Amino acid sequence: HAATACAMKISRHQPPRGFAIIMVLVAITVLSILAGALAIFMKVESQLAQTSNDSEKLLWIGRAGVQRACWLLAQEPPVPTSLLQKWAGGPGTDQETNGPLADISLNGFQVGDGSVDIDMVEQESKFNINTADSQLLQQVLTTMGVDAGAISVVADSIQDWIDPDDATKPAGAESDFYQGLNPPYYAKNAPIDNIQGLQYINGVTEEMFNGSGPPDPNAPFQHHQLGFGRSPGQAPEYPFGLRDVFTPYSNGKVNINTADTNVLASIPGLDANAAEGIVTMRSSAGGEMGDGVIRSFNQLTPVLSGPAALQQIQRYCVLAGNTYEVHVTAHVGSNSREFMAVILRYGNRAQVVSFYPK
């Protein structure tokens, strides 16, 4: 009896086997969770370190891409410049295909263990908003189809925004007007340095700035509303926006070889037929050398309405541009980053005047 009692006493102090197994399972689960969390943490830290390392690489690859754009532009013939040239992604002219640009590509240029893609837009393909006169501003707005009552307001307000004085044009606005808005702000009274700044100007709506796509081919008035207005709640529709035809930096004139139909049709004294004729001449191997490049304004005589139109072309246009907005996309592994630059070209020299991440 004493031995039995002793055995029973000992068994009462031993923990149940099921409880021990549960404790082991809990410990294994906790350790597994901690190990998983540690693995995730290490992976995230590794990715962050790699991203940080790649960020520096992407910056220098982006800079290398801009320098390659400079080199490419320096190889191009300075006059004329056209969309057929390599900088624009074209097939290249005879002078290019027989020189160092023969096999050049704007995409996939290898830089170390990364690569870069380049896209260039000649700013002389648009009007310079800072040098646009009243006649040009009103013609652009008319071609867009802006209501007659708003054309003078927008045109005068743009010039008031840019000029250095506080004198208000008849339909314009200066700081006293903008100070009455909520929130208030001042007129810039200086050249526009970012085309987005047009949206702060009196009369410029979001639709007017961005455009709203191609016009309705069945509409009775394609280029001008003639002041008839719209029904209540009807949003205005414009075939293009101010941002599509204006730039804050260029040499001040439009390159007849790179401007699109909307820009050409907005030149005072030209109509849609003349604009389309110029674009057709460029795209159908027209011109004196049969390559579609306009080398003399006199080549345009067959598609213009008369001497007055030619005079307007000579007033507002040039045959070559020298200001380029460059979009560079750098790639390293699965990471990429886009950069922007502005390049000025002087003959066979190209200079970077700004560089920044997009």
C-alpha positions in Angstrom: 0.0 0.0 0.0 2.8 2.4 0.8 4.4 1.8 -2.7 1.1 2.3 -4.4 0.5 5.5 -2.6 3.9 6.7 -3.5 3.4 6.0 -7.1 0.1 7.8 -7.1 1.7 10.7 -5.4 4.4 11.0 -8.1 2.0 10.7 -11.0 -0.1 13.6 -9.7 2.9 15.9 -10.0 3.8 15.0 -13.6 2.3 17.3 -16.3 -0.1 15.8 -18.8 1.6 14.6 -22.0 -1.0 16.5 -24.2 -0.2 19.8 -22.5 3.5 19.3 -23.2 2.8 18.6 -26.9 0.7 21.7 -27.2 3.5 23.8 -25.6 6.0 22.4 -28.1 3.7 23.1 -31.0 3.1 26.7 -29.8 6.8 27.2 -29.5 7.5 25.8 -33.0 4.7 28.1 -34.4 6.1 31.2 -32.7 9.6 30.4 -33.9 8.3 29.8 -37.4 6.5 33.2 -37.4 9.6 34.9 -36.1 11.7 33.2 -38.7 9.3 34.2 -41.4 9.1 37.8 -40.2 12.9 37.9 -40.1 13.1 36.5 -43.7 10.6 39.1 -44.9 12.5 41.9 -43.0 15.8 40.8 -44.5 14.2 40.6 -48.0 12.7 44.1 -47.6 16.0 45.5 -46.3 17.8 43.9 -49.2 15.4 45.3 -51.7 15.7 48.8 -50.1 19.4 48.6 -50.3 19.3 47.5 -53.9 16.8 50.2 -54.8 19.0 52.8 -53.1 22.0 51.5 -55.0 20.0 51.5 -58.3 18.7 55.0 -57.6 22.2 56.4 -57.9 22.8 54.3 -61.0 19.6 55.5 -62.6 20.6 59.1 -62.0 24.0 58.7 -63.8 22.4 56.6 -66.5 19.9 59.4 -67.0 22.7 61.9 -67.3 24.5 59.7 -69.7 21.3 59.5 -71.8 21.2 63.3 -71.9 24.8 63.5 -73.0 24.1 61.0 -75.8 21.2 63.3 -76.9 23.7 66.2 -77.0 26.1 64.1 -79.1 23.4 63.1 -81.5 22.1 66.6 -82.0 25.6 67.8 -82.6 25.9 65.4 -85.5 22.7 66.5 -87.2 22.8 69.2 -89.9 21.8 72.4 -88.2 19.6 73.6 -91.1 17.0 72.5 -91.8 15.7 70.3 -89.0 12.8 67.9 -89.7 10.9 64.9 -88.3 12.7 62.7 -90.7 16.0 63.1 -88.8 17.3 60.6 -86.3 16.7 62.9 -83.2 13.0 62.7 -84.0 13.0 58.9 -84.4 12.9 59.2 -88.2 14.7 57.1 -90.8 17.4 59.7 -91.3 18.3 61.9 -94.2 21.0 61.1 -96.8 23.6 63.1 -94.8 22.8 61.1 -91.6 22.7 57.6 -93.2 26.1 58.1 -94.6 27.7 59.3 -91.3 28.1 58.4 -87.7 24.3 58.3 -87.2 23.7 55.6 -89.7 22.9 52.9 -87.2 22.0 55.1 -84.2 19.0 54.1 -82.1 17.2 56.2 -79.5 16.1 53.2 -77.4 18.1 50.5 -75.6 21.4 52.3 -75.4 23.6 50.4 -73.0 25.2 52.2 -70.1 27.1 49.9 -67.7 24.7 47.3 -66.5 21.7 49.5 -67.4 20.1 51.0 -70.5 18.5 54.3 -71.5 15.6 55.3 -73.9 15.6 58.8 -75.3 12.7 60.8 -76.7 13.2 64.4 -78.1 10.7 67.1 -78.9 11.8 70.2 -80.8 10.3 73.2 -79.0 10.2 75.2 -82.2 7.4 72.9 -83.3 5.2 75.1 -81.1 4.6 78.8 -80.5 6.6 80.5 -77.7 3.9 81.8 -75.3 6.3 84.5 -74.0 6.7 86.1 -77.4 3.2 85.6 -78.8 1.5 88.8 -79.9 -2.2 89.6 -79.6 -2.9 88.6 -83.2 -1.3 85.2 -82.7 -3.1 84.6 -79.4 -6.5 85.5 -80.9 -5.9 83.3 -83.9 -5.0 80.3 -81.8 -8.1 80.7 -79.7 -10.2 81.2 -82.8 -8.8 78.0 -84.4 -9.5 76.1 -81.1 -13.1 77.2 -81.3 -13.2 79.4 -78.1 -16.4 81.5 -77.8 -16.0 84.9 -79.3 -16.7 86.6 -76.0 -13.8 84.8 -74.2 -11.1 85.3 -76.9 -10.2 88.9 -75.9 -10.4 88.1 -72.2 -7.9 85.2 -72.5 -5.6 86.9 -75.0 -5.3 90.1 -73.0 -5.0 88.2 -69.7 -2.1 86.1 -71.0 -0.2 89.3 -72.0 -1.0 91.0 -68.7 0.3 87.9 -66.9 3.6 88.0 -68.7 4.4 91.8 -69.1 6.3 93.4 -66.2 3.8 96.2 -65.5 0.5 96.4 -63.6 -1.4 98.2 -66.4 -4.4 96.2 -67.3 -5.3 95.6 -71.0 -9.0 96.3 -72.0 -10.2 92.7 -71.3 -7.2 91.5 -69.3 -6.4 91.1 -65.6 -3.6 92.0 -63.2 -2.9 91.3 -59.6 -5.8 93.4 -58.3 -8.1 90.8 -60.0 -6.3 87.7 -58.7 -6.1 89.1 -55.2 -9.9 89.0 -55.1 -9.9 85.2 -55.7 -9.9 82.5 -53.1 -7.1 81.7 -52.5 -5.6 85.0 -53.7 -2.4 85.3 -55.6 -0.4 87.7 -57.7 0.1 88.0 -61.5 3.5 86.7 -62.4 4.5 89.8 -64.4 7.4 87.8 -65.9 7.9 85.2 -68.6 6.2 81.9 -68.1 8.7 79.1 -67.3 6.3 76.2 -67.1 3.4 75.9 -69.5 1.2 74.6 -66.6 1.2 78.2 -65.3 -1.3 79.1 -68.0 -4.0 77.6 -65.8 -3.6 80.4 -63.3 -4.6 83.0 -65.9 -8.0 84.6 -66.0 -10.3 83.0 -68.5 -8.2 79.9 -69.1 -10.3 76.8 -68.2 -9.1 73.3 -67.7 -10.8 72.2 -71.0 -9.1 75.1 -72.8 -5.7 74.2 -71.5 -5.9 70.4 -72.0 -8.2 70.2 -75.1 -10.9 67.6 -75.4 -10.0 65.6 -78.5 -10.9 65.8 -82.2 -14.0 67.9 -83.2 -17.3 66.4 -84.2 -17.2 66.1 -88.0 -20.9 66.7 -88.2 -20.7 70.0 -86.2 -21.8 73.0 -88.3 -18.9 75.2 -87.1 -15.6 73.4 -86.9 -13.2 76.2 -85.9 -15.3 78.8 -84.2 -18.4 79.0 -82.0 -19.4 82.4 -83.3 -20.6 83.4 -79.9 -23.7 81.3 -80.0 -22.7 79.7 -76.7 -23.7 76.3 -75.3 -26.7 74.9 -73.5 -26.5 75.0 -69.7 -24.2 72.4 -68.3 -22.6 71.6 -71.6 -18.8 71.4 -71.4 -16.9 73.1 -74.1 -15.0 70.9 -76.6 -11.8 71.9 -78.2 -9.9 69.9 -80.9 -6.6 70.7 -79.1 -5.5 72.6 -76.0 -3.2 75.5 -75.3 -0.5 73.1 -74.0 -0.5 71.4 -77.4 0.5 74.5 -79.4 2.5 76.7 -76.9 5.8 76.2 -75.1 7.6 78.5 -72.6 11.0 78.2 -74.3 12.1 78.2 -78.0 13.8 80.6 -80.3 10.4 82.4 -80.8 9.4 81.1 -84.2 7.8 77.9 -85.5 9.7 75.4 -87.5 7.7 74.7 -90.6 9.2 71.3 -90.8 8.2 70.0 -87.4 5.0 71.9 -86.5 1.8 69.9 -86.5 -1.4 70.7 -88.3 -3.0 72.5 -85.3 0.0 74.8 -85.0 0.2 75.5 -88.7 -3.5 76.2 -88.9 -3.2 78.7 -86.1 -0.7 80.9 -87.9 -2.5 84.2 -88.8 -3.2 84.3 -92.5 -3.2 80.5 -92.9 -6.2 78.2 -93.1 -6.8 74.5 -92.5 -6.2 73.7 -96.2 -2.8 75.4 -96.3 -1.8 73.6 -93.0 -2.8 70.2 -94.4 -1.0 71.0 -97.7 2.2 71.7 -95.8 2.0 68.5 -93.8 1.2 66.5 -97.0 4.2 68.0 -98.7 6.4 66.9 -95.8 5.0 63.4 -95.7 4.9 62.6 -99.4 8.5 63.2 -100.4 7.7 66.7 -101.6 10.1 69.7 -101.6 12.9 70.6 -103.9 15.0 67.4 -103.2 12.0 65.0 -103.1 12.6 64.1 -99.4 9.8 65.9 -97.8 12.0 68.5 -96.1 11.2 72.2 -96.6 14.4 74.1 -97.4 12.9 77.3 -98.7 9.7 79.1 -97.9 9.2 79.5 -101.7 8.6 75.7 -101.9 5.3 76.4 -100.1 3.8 78.6 -102.8 1.7 75.8 -104.4 -0.2 75.1 -101.1 -0.6 78.7 -100.0 -3.5 81.0 -100.9 -1.3 83.9 -102.1 1.6 86.3 -101.3 0.0 87.5 -98.1 0.1 83.9 -96.6 3.7 83.6 -97.6 4.5 86.8 -95.8 2.9 85.5 -92.7 4.9 82.3 -93.0 8.1 84.3 -93.2 7.0 86.4 -90.2 6.2 83.5 -87.8 8.2 80.6 -89.1 11.8 79.3 -89.5 13.3 76.2 -91.3 15.1 74.8 -88.3 14.9 74.6 -84.5 17.5 74.7 -81.8 15.7 74.0 -78.5 14.9 70.5 -77.5 13.0 69.0 -74.6 14.5 65.6 -73.9 12.7 62.8 -72.1 15.2 60.1 -70.8 14.1 56.8 -69.2 16.9 55.0 -67.4 16.6 51.3 -66.6 18.5 49.1 -64.2 17.1 45.6 -63.6 13.4 46.0 -62.8 13.8 49.6 -61.7 13.4 52.6 -64.0 13.2 56.4 -63.7 12.4 59.2 -66.1 14.3 62.4 -66.3 13.8 65.6 -68.3 16.3 68.0 -69.8 16.3 71.0 -72.0 19.1 71.2 -74.6 20.1 74.2 -76.7 22.0 73.7 -79.9 24.3 76.2 -81.5 25.4 74.9 -84.9 27.3 71.7 -84.1 27.4 72.3 -80.4 24.7 71.3 -77.9 24.4 72.5 -74.3 22.3 71.2 -71.4 20.5 74.1 -69.7 18.4 72.1 -67.3 18.1 68.5 -66.0 15.7 67.1 -63.4 13.7 64.0 -62.5 10.2 63.9 -63.8 
